[in-house]
Amino acid sequence: MEKKQYELCRKVLRRLDQRGLLNNLILIGSWCLLFYKDYFQQSSYRTAIRTRDLDFLIPLPQRFAAKVDLHDLLRDLGFVINFKGQGGWITLQHPDLILEFLVPERGRGTHEPVPVPDLGINAQSLRFLDFLATDTIRVRFHDLTLRVPHPANFALHKLIIASRRQSDKGERDRSQAVQVLQALIKAGEEATIRTRLGKVPAKWQTCIRKNLAEMKEDNILAILV
Amino acid sequence: MLYSNRLTPVTIQDTFPLNLYSNWSDVMSIKSVLREELENSLQMEKNYARELAKLPAGSLVRRVIKGRVYYYLIFREKGRFRAVYRGKVGAAEIEKYRRAKEYRAKYRRLLSQAKKQIRFLRSALRGKEAI
């Protein structure tokens, strides 16, 4: 199943690229850990366990060069539409891969899905996603160039949201964050972590430090001082 | 910033290291992933069943009788095979049934895959703790 999943992921990304959509989408979520392999170039860097969800962040304002019905584009691969949550935002499901679309939540927030007319879908809006969209890098995945959040933003974001999630998911977020932070430290990017941390509000910083303290990650806490 | 000048392709082995899960937190992490995946597969089962129900029933078959082409819609009803004469049909309808046949086979295969995943995930999660 794993090889099939990997190949399906490549096919999906290639189709999005061919229609010029990849430039306007940021890949977030646990699949980033795989794509960061390219950034870190460390033999010790290992990708952690992840779900089938391949999450795409649509930065605001939405900008797409062309209108593409995503379900039509991927239907022949076997993807079906799934309506999720109270509002009924759309995910595209396949037994090997689930595509989710997210937009940053702003203002007072809402449970309503956010229409993305250019892609023919409704996206889910979530807090703190702007932090991932503000600083992105481009990595290579086979013959494709993908836009992903900077690993420091990815890790700090995971630590911010970990406390707000159910215990299981929160635990996973923390563990992924620590894995990425340790890889950054090993790559000599302590200053980058400190800079990114300095850009977030004091309340978020407290939340990040609290999570690291709970995990007894003293070596990471030490470089954040 | 593109890191293409110092890249190596990600290989399939990189994605599935076998020696990662050595402590209790990792085990709990795996359990939480399995629970989430079970919910997804259950939803997927419903979605494929819904998509299969949406497809037009039966298959269009071509018959040549005395040199002329006619079409029949064949399907099963209450366990019995039936063929309904459709005469001459347009290219659009032929294409509609061809696509329906293709998607029916695809969705059935994927539904079966989702059901296998559900069985696997349920058995993997079965234990002293509630699923």
Interface residues (C-beta under 8 A of the other chain):
Chain A: E2 K3 Y6 L34 F35 K37 D38 Y39 Q41 R46 T47 A48 I49 R50 T51 R52 D53 G78 V80 I81 N82 K84 Q93 H94 P95 I98 I137 R138 V139 R140 F141 H142 T145 D168 K169 E171 R172 S175
Chain B: M1 L2 Y3 S4 R6 L7 T8 P9 V10 I12 D14 T15 F16 P17 L20 Y21 S25 D26 M28 S29 I30 K31 S32 V33 R35 E36 E37 N40 S41 Q43 M44 N47 Y48 R50 E51 K106 Y107 L110 Q113 A114 Q117
